[in-house]
Amino acid sequence: MDQIKIGKFIASQRKEHGLTQSQLAEKLGITDKAVSKWETGKSLPDLSLFTPLCSLLDITLNELLLGEVIPDECLKEKSNQVLFDVISGLLGNDKGYIPCLVNNEIVLQLKNVKKIYDEADAKTVAINGISFEVAKGSFVGIMGASGSGKSTLLNMIATIDKPSSGTVKIDGQDVSGLTEEKLADFRRQHLGFIFQEYNLLDTLTIYENIALALTIKEAPKKEIQATVKKLAAALNITDILQKFPYEVSGGQRQRCACARAIVANPSLILADEPTGALDSHSAKQLLETLVMFRQDYHATILMVTHDAFSASYCDRIFFLKDGEIKTYLDRGEKNKQDFFADILDVMAKIAEDSSYVS
């Protein structure tokens, strides 16, 4: 797909319908900045916005993805072209990778976890009795729409928040009973983080941002240098190590964040909507980096996302709605095309039927 062409097409159709960027953003429930990024070719709309966007602009999905109005006589030919471009260009045709789980070791275990907020006379159940396990060396996704409980669940796993009941165990240790001082040390020793907005320190160079976790651990200087240089080479960011975060692209900043997350060899890497601020090319690079971490470094990754494309890179996906896990999918040996189709099918069923559980 031609991202710049699609952006110009969205802009022309928006203007044809007499809408400003702000008006279109308001109707879609997003920011003006997001619309601006589409129209300048810096990013594509999320999959969840395809249908409402097409409806507002009175275009078909094929026209949106092709970036032009399709005459009736060319509909079949152009539709096939769009389908081929989407499947081949974005998803590829590689088969699933079944990770070699190290002695079936469980890195993360949640058991009947609940989170209830008491506000005045009302109680809000944000997370309702969630239980699952994540094995060492796996890449697991948690999918859900806004308000499904993804952030609340991630905060408890990240030890930022505590469950109202139930247990969260990381490397066999129940983290809910640790003091704040011990939690801070536990996070440094066991967890790596990748955020949507990078969270790099602008006063440190890319090298210093990556090395920070090892510096805090008081690792030898030569070990830090060797580890950072090896990771930078693997992520193709060697030439920007001495630059500051504000001097490099968003994709490069996110690859720096990835290196920072894994440099200290954490037990678990938590990725919170890591592709949210990236264009489609950089998003694909990032997801391939996470897969490489899992395959080459035996990293264990838990990624929260609402995006089916990002989720198609995972080994297993848990689908969250109203604070509960409705179902899950295992990729197995399926290629990303088939897995992507399965994900969309489950998402549609969950959206249509609030009681759907498989």
Secondary structure, 3 states (H helix, E strand, C coil): CCHHHHHHHHHHHHHHCCCCHHHHHHHHCCCHHHHHHHHCCCCCCCHHHHHHHHHHHCCCHHHHHHCCCCCHHHHHHHHHHHHHHHHHHHHCCCCCCCCCCHHHCEEEEEEEEEEEEEECCEEEEEEEEEEEEEECCCEEEEECCCCCCHHHHHHHHCCCCCCCEEEEEECCEEHHHCCHHHHHHHHHHHEEEECCCCCCCCCCCHHHHHHHHHHHCCCCHHHHHHHHHHHHHHCCCHHHCCCCHHHCCHHHHHHHHHHHHHCCCCCEEEEECCCCCCCHHHHHHHHHHHHHHHHHCCCCEEEEECCHHHHCCCCEEEEEECCEEEEEEECCCCCHHHHHHHHHHHHHHHHHCCCCCC
